[in-house]
Amino acid sequence: MRYYYQIEGLLRNNLGDIIQGLAAKQFLPNSSEMIDRERPDLIDTEQGFLIANGWYQHKFEHYPPPANITPFFISVHIAKSDFLKIKEIRAYFKKHSPIGCRDKKTLWLLRGFGIPAYYSACLTLTLRAKNLNIEKNNQVLWVDNQDHPIPIEIENKLKEFVNQGVTKINHDPINIDANFEAYAKENAQLAIELLETYQKASLVLTTKIHCALPCIALGVPVMLIHPDPTDPRLDALHALIEVISYKQFSKLKKLPIAKVNIKKLLALQNRLNTLTNMAVTENENPFKSSKHPELIFKAKYYRLISNLTTTAVKIFWKFGLNKNQLEKVFGQTFLNEKN
């Protein structure tokens, strides 16, 4: 049995995707291999097990993975519903369901398409420190990225609050034009070094989801300052820390104290750790294992909810309620299919 974890191999604009891969890797044997999420067809023909977390997906023509790979879907975010309009892909997700979702939007999208799903939050909340003896410094870090650069007025406001100054770091990968193996290896090392840098800091301020979530996991004080706090990808962060909009930040008189809802964090970590460890030990989705009757019961409940959601979607469509929006999200072909 070969073991795999995955990263985004096409666009390559954010180290957060590498960090999501590292979160999966920590559950797998040392011999596990990193693959390109966009090209699962390139995986070897031996039997394999894949932790299939992360962001889906730029291109669809090479999906789903081959039959020799058993996926465990957890902490999934689906960016475009077009991905699920493809019948073969829907059937693949349904076969390997229930699907653990990183956010509530993905949860209800999957259920709307009749795919059993549950909310899992993000696997990066389980990241563990490689070095437990790292010494803290007095640095305040500002972490952004080319797709979420900080506006100059926010940067100036931040400098007013921090007497010792702010050290700016970006979340951009290196060697973007390298082949996949070189890109993955070099940026995995860069991501590990970044996580250690975060561990040393007295405070991290960031626009990046996959800077904030790992910092929470590693016990680093962190604040997310985001251009759009209503972004559905922020569900787990809203439950754990305060998410501040640019507009709110510009009106602050002083920097708030960074706090974490420890009770909710421990509950999410426990669920993520338990399910993923079960999956890796048994090389299958634990919701399908006869060893876990309580999970089989939950899987039936998730199936019922997804069936009811799909039925509601199609009834709304039939009677012309939110018809344009439903057509945009689900497509006429699916909406006209019989359940």
C-alpha positions as CSV (number, residue, x, y, z in Angstrom):
1,M,0.0,0.0,0.0
2,R,1.3,3.4,-1.0
3,Y,0.2,6.6,0.8
4,Y,-0.4,10.0,-0.7
5,Y,-1.2,13.6,0.2
6,Q,-1.8,16.4,-2.2
7,I,-1.2,20.0,-3.1
8,E,-2.4,22.4,-5.8
9,G,0.1,21.9,-8.7
10,L,-1.3,24.2,-11.3
11,L,-1.7,27.8,-10.1
12,R,1.1,27.8,-7.4
13,N,0.4,31.2,-5.9
14,N,0.0,30.4,-2.2
15,L,2.1,28.5,0.4
16,G,-1.2,27.8,2.2
17,D,-1.9,25.0,-0.2
18,I,1.5,23.4,0.7
19,I,0.7,23.8,4.4
20,Q,-2.6,21.9,3.9
21,G,-0.6,19.1,2.4
22,L,1.8,19.0,5.3
23,A,-1.2,18.8,7.7
24,A,-2.3,15.6,5.9
25,K,1.3,14.3,5.7
26,Q,1.7,14.2,9.5
27,F,-1.0,11.4,9.7
28,L,0.8,9.2,7.1
29,P,3.8,6.9,7.1
30,N,7.2,8.5,6.5
31,S,7.2,7.0,3.0
32,S,4.1,8.9,1.9
33,E,4.3,10.9,-1.4
34,M,3.1,14.3,-2.4
35,I,0.9,14.4,-5.6
36,D,-0.5,17.1,-7.8
37,R,-4.3,17.4,-7.0
38,E,-4.9,18.4,-10.6
39,R,-3.3,15.3,-12.1
40,P,-4.4,12.2,-10.1
41,D,-4.2,10.2,-13.3
42,L,-0.4,10.3,-12.9
43,I,-0.5,8.3,-9.7
44,D,1.2,4.8,-9.9
45,T,-1.0,1.8,-10.6
46,E,-0.2,0.2,-7.2
47,Q,-2.9,0.2,-4.5
48,G,-2.8,3.5,-2.7
49,F,-4.5,5.5,0.0
50,L,-5.0,9.3,-0.3
51,I,-5.9,12.0,2.2
52,A,-7.9,14.1,-0.2
53,N,-8.2,17.4,1.7
54,G,-7.9,20.9,0.3
55,W,-9.2,23.3,-2.4
56,Y,-11.0,21.8,-5.5
57,Q,-10.2,22.6,-8.4
58,H,-8.9,24.5,-11.4
59,K,-9.3,21.9,-14.1
60,F,-11.6,18.8,-14.2
61,E,-10.5,16.8,-17.2
62,H,-8.1,14.5,-15.2
63,Y,-10.5,13.9,-12.3
64,P,-11.5,11.6,-10.6
65,P,-8.4,9.6,-9.4
66,P,-7.9,6.0,-10.8
67,A,-9.7,3.0,-9.2
68,N,-6.5,1.8,-7.4
69,I,-6.6,4.8,-5.1
70,T,-8.8,4.9,-2.1
71,P,-9.5,8.5,-1.0
72,F,-10.5,9.9,2.4
73,F,-12.2,13.2,1.8
74,I,-11.9,15.6,4.7
75,S,-11.5,19.3,5.0
76,V,-12.7,19.8,1.4
77,H,-13.5,23.2,-0.1
78,I,-15.2,23.3,-3.5
79,A,-14.7,26.6,-5.2
80,K,-16.8,26.2,-8.3
81,S,-20.1,24.2,-8.5
82,D,-19.1,23.4,-12.2
83,F,-16.9,20.7,-10.7
84,L,-19.9,18.8,-9.4
85,K,-22.0,19.3,-12.5
86,I,-20.0,16.5,-14.0
87,K,-21.9,13.3,-13.4
88,E,-18.8,11.1,-13.1
89,I,-17.3,13.4,-10.4
90,R,-20.6,13.5,-8.4
91,A,-20.7,9.7,-8.6
92,Y,-17.1,9.5,-7.3
93,F,-17.7,11.7,-4.4
94,K,-20.9,9.9,-3.5
95,K,-19.1,6.5,-3.6
96,H,-16.5,7.7,-1.1
97,S,-18.9,9.8,1.0
98,P,-19.6,11.1,3.5
99,I,-17.3,14.0,2.7
100,G,-15.8,16.1,5.4
101,C,-16.1,19.8,4.5
102,R,-13.9,22.7,5.4
103,D,-16.7,25.2,5.3
104,K,-20.5,25.4,5.4
105,K,-20.9,26.5,1.8
106,T,-19.2,23.4,0.5
107,L,-21.3,21.3,3.0
108,W,-24.6,22.5,1.6
109,L,-23.4,22.5,-2.0
110,L,-22.5,18.8,-1.7
111,R,-25.8,18.0,0.0
112,G,-27.7,19.9,-2.7
113,F,-26.1,17.6,-5.3
114,G,-27.2,14.6,-3.2
115,I,-23.7,13.8,-1.8
116,P,-23.6,13.0,1.9
117,A,-21.4,15.4,3.8
118,Y,-20.6,16.8,7.2
119,Y,-18.7,19.8,8.5
120,S,-15.1,18.9,9.6
121,A,-13.3,22.3,9.6
122,C,-9.7,22.4,8.2
123,L,-7.0,19.8,8.8
124,T,-4.4,22.5,9.4
125,L,-6.0,22.9,12.9
126,T,-4.2,19.6,13.8
127,L,-0.7,20.8,12.9
128,R,1.8,19.9,15.5
129,A,5.0,21.7,16.3
130,K,8.1,20.0,14.9
131,N,10.3,21.7,17.5
132,L,8.8,22.1,21.0
133,N,11.8,24.0,22.3
134,I,11.6,27.1,20.0
135,E,12.3,30.3,22.0
136,K,9.8,33.1,21.7
137,N,10.9,36.5,20.5
138,N,9.2,39.9,20.6
139,Q,8.4,40.1,16.9
140,V,5.0,41.1,15.5
141,L,4.6,39.5,12.1
142,W,2.4,40.7,9.3
143,V,1.7,38.0,6.7
144,D,0.1,38.6,3.4
145,N,0.3,37.3,-0.2
146,Q,0.1,38.4,-3.8
147,D,-3.6,37.7,-4.0
148,H,-4.4,39.4,-0.7
149,P,-1.9,42.3,-0.4
150,I,-2.5,44.7,2.5
151,P,-3.8,48.2,1.6
152,I,-1.3,50.9,2.4
153,E,-3.8,52.7,4.8
154,I,-4.1,49.5,6.8
155,E,-0.4,49.0,6.9
156,N,0.1,52.5,8.2
157,K,-2.5,52.0,10.8
158,L,-0.8,48.8,12.0
159,K,2.5,50.6,12.4
160,E,0.8,53.1,14.8
161,F,-0.2,50.3,17.1
162,V,3.1,48.3,17.3
163,N,5.9,50.2,19.0
164,Q,8.6,47.6,18.2
165,G,7.7,47.6,14.6
166,V,6.2,45.0,12.3
167,T,8.1,42.4,10.4
168,K,6.4,41.7,7.0
169,I,6.4,38.2,5.5
170,N,4.7,36.9,2.4
171,H,3.0,33.6,1.8
172,D,4.3,33.3,-1.8
173,P,6.0,30.1,-3.0
174,I,9.4,30.0,-4.6
175,N,10.4,28.3,-7.9
176,I,7.0,28.7,-9.4
177,D,8.2,27.5,-12.8
178,A,10.0,24.4,-11.6
179,N,8.7,20.9,-12.3
180,F,6.2,19.6,-9.8
181,E,8.7,17.5,-7.7
182,A,11.2,20.3,-7.3
183,Y,8.4,22.8,-6.6
184,A,6.8,20.6,-4.0
185,K,10.1,19.7,-2.2
186,E,11.5,23.3,-2.0
187,N,8.2,24.9,-0.9
188,A,7.5,22.2,1.7
189,Q,10.7,23.1,3.3
190,L,9.9,26.8,3.1
191,A,6.5,26.2,4.6
192,I,8.1,24.3,7.6
193,E,10.5,27.2,8.1
194,L,7.6,29.7,8.0
195,L,5.6,27.7,10.6
196,E,8.7,27.8,12.9
197,T,8.9,31.5,12.4
198,Y,5.3,31.9,13.4
199,Q,5.9,29.9,16.5
200,K,8.6,32.3,17.7
201,A,6.4,35.4,17.2
202,S,4.6,37.3,20.0
203,L,1.7,38.1,17.6
204,V,0.8,37.2,14.0
205,L,-1.4,39.5,11.9
206,T,-2.5,38.1,8.6
207,T,-4.9,38.2,5.6
208,K,-4.2,34.5,4.9
209,I,-6.5,31.7,6.1
210,H,-3.7,29.1,6.1
211,C,-1.5,31.3,8.1
212,A,-4.2,32.0,10.8
213,L,-5.4,28.4,11.1
214,P,-1.9,26.9,11.7
215,C,-1.0,29.6,14.2
216,I,-4.2,28.7,16.1
217,A,-3.1,25.1,16.1
218,L,0.4,25.9,17.2
219,G,-0.7,28.2,20.1
220,V,0.5,31.4,18.4
221,P,-1.5,34.6,19.1
222,V,-3.1,35.5,15.8
223,M,-5.6,38.0,14.3
224,L,-7.1,37.7,10.8
225,I,-7.6,41.0,9.1
226,H,-9.5,40.1,5.9
227,P,-11.0,42.2,3.1
228,D,-14.3,40.1,3.2
229,P,-15.2,38.6,6.6
230,T,-18.3,37.1,5.0
231,D,-16.1,34.8,2.8
232,P,-17.6,31.3,3.4
233,R,-14.1,29.8,3.7
234,L,-13.7,31.6,7.1
235,D,-16.3,29.5,8.9
236,A,-13.8,27.8,11.3
237,L,-12.0,31.0,11.9
238,H,-15.2,32.8,12.9
239,A,-15.8,30.1,15.5
240,L,-12.3,30.3,17.0
241,I,-11.1,33.9,16.8
242,E,-12.2,37.4,15.9
243,V,-12.1,38.2,12.2
244,I,-11.6,41.9,11.5
245,S,-12.5,43.6,8.3
246,Y,-10.3,46.3,6.8
247,K,-13.1,48.9,7.6
248,Q,-13.3,47.7,11.2
249,F,-9.5,47.8,11.5
250,S,-9.2,51.3,10.2
251,K,-11.5,52.5,13.0
252,L,-9.7,50.8,15.9
253,K,-8.0,53.0,18.6
254,K,-5.7,50.2,19.8
255,L,-4.8,46.6,18.8
256,P,-7.2,44.1,20.4
257,I,-6.0,41.1,22.4
258,A,-5.8,38.0,20.3
259,K,-8.0,35.3,21.9
260,V,-8.9,31.8,20.9
261,N,-12.1,29.8,21.8
262,I,-10.1,26.9,23.3
263,K,-13.2,24.7,23.9
264,K,-14.3,24.8,20.2
265,L,-10.7,24.4,19.1
266,L,-10.2,21.2,21.1
267,A,-13.5,19.8,19.9
268,L,-12.6,20.4,16.2
269,Q,-9.1,19.0,16.7
270,N,-10.4,15.9,18.4
271,R,-12.8,15.1,15.6
272,L,-10.2,15.8,12.9
273,N,-7.5,13.7,14.6
274,T,-9.9,10.8,15.4
275,L,-11.4,10.4,12.0
276,T,-8.1,10.9,10.1
277,N,-6.2,8.4,12.3
278,M,-9.0,5.9,11.8
279,A,-8.9,6.4,8.1
280,V,-5.2,5.9,7.8
281,T,-5.1,2.9,10.1
282,E,-7.9,1.2,8.1
283,N,-7.1,2.6,4.7
284,E,-10.7,3.6,4.1
285,N,-13.3,6.1,5.1
286,P,-14.1,5.2,8.8
287,F,-17.8,6.0,8.2
288,K,-17.9,2.8,6.0
289,S,-16.2,0.5,8.5
290,S,-18.2,-2.1,10.4
291,K,-15.7,-1.4,13.3
292,H,-17.5,1.9,13.9
293,P,-21.3,1.3,14.1
294,E,-21.8,4.8,15.6
295,L,-20.2,6.3,12.4
296,I,-22.3,4.1,10.1
297,F,-25.4,5.5,11.9
298,K,-24.1,9.0,11.3
299,A,-23.4,8.2,7.6
300,K,-27.1,7.2,7.3
301,Y,-28.1,10.4,8.8
302,Y,-25.9,12.4,6.5
303,R,-27.4,10.5,3.5
304,L,-30.9,11.3,4.7
305,I,-30.1,15.0,5.0
306,S,-28.5,15.1,1.6
307,N,-31.4,13.4,0.0
308,L,-33.8,15.8,1.6
309,T,-31.7,18.8,0.5
310,T,-31.6,17.6,-3.1
311,T,-35.4,17.0,-3.1
312,A,-35.9,20.6,-1.7
313,V,-33.6,22.0,-4.4
314,K,-35.5,20.3,-7.2
315,I,-38.9,21.2,-5.8
316,F,-37.8,24.9,-5.7
317,W,-36.6,24.5,-9.3
318,K,-39.9,22.9,-10.4
319,F,-42.0,25.7,-9.0
320,G,-39.7,28.5,-10.2
321,L,-38.4,29.6,-6.8
322,N,-34.9,31.1,-7.1
323,K,-34.8,29.5,-10.5
324,N,-31.9,31.6,-12.0
325,Q,-29.7,31.0,-8.9
326,L,-30.4,27.3,-8.8
327,E,-29.7,27.0,-12.5
328,K,-26.4,28.8,-12.1
329,V,-25.3,26.6,-9.2
330,F,-26.6,23.2,-10.2
331,G,-27.2,23.4,-13.9
332,Q,-30.3,22.3,-15.8
333,T,-29.1,18.8,-16.5
334,F,-28.9,17.9,-12.8
335,L,-32.0,19.8,-11.8
336,N,-34.1,17.9,-14.4
337,E,-32.7,14.5,-13.4
338,K,-35.0,12.2,-11.4
339,N,-33.8,11.5,-7.8
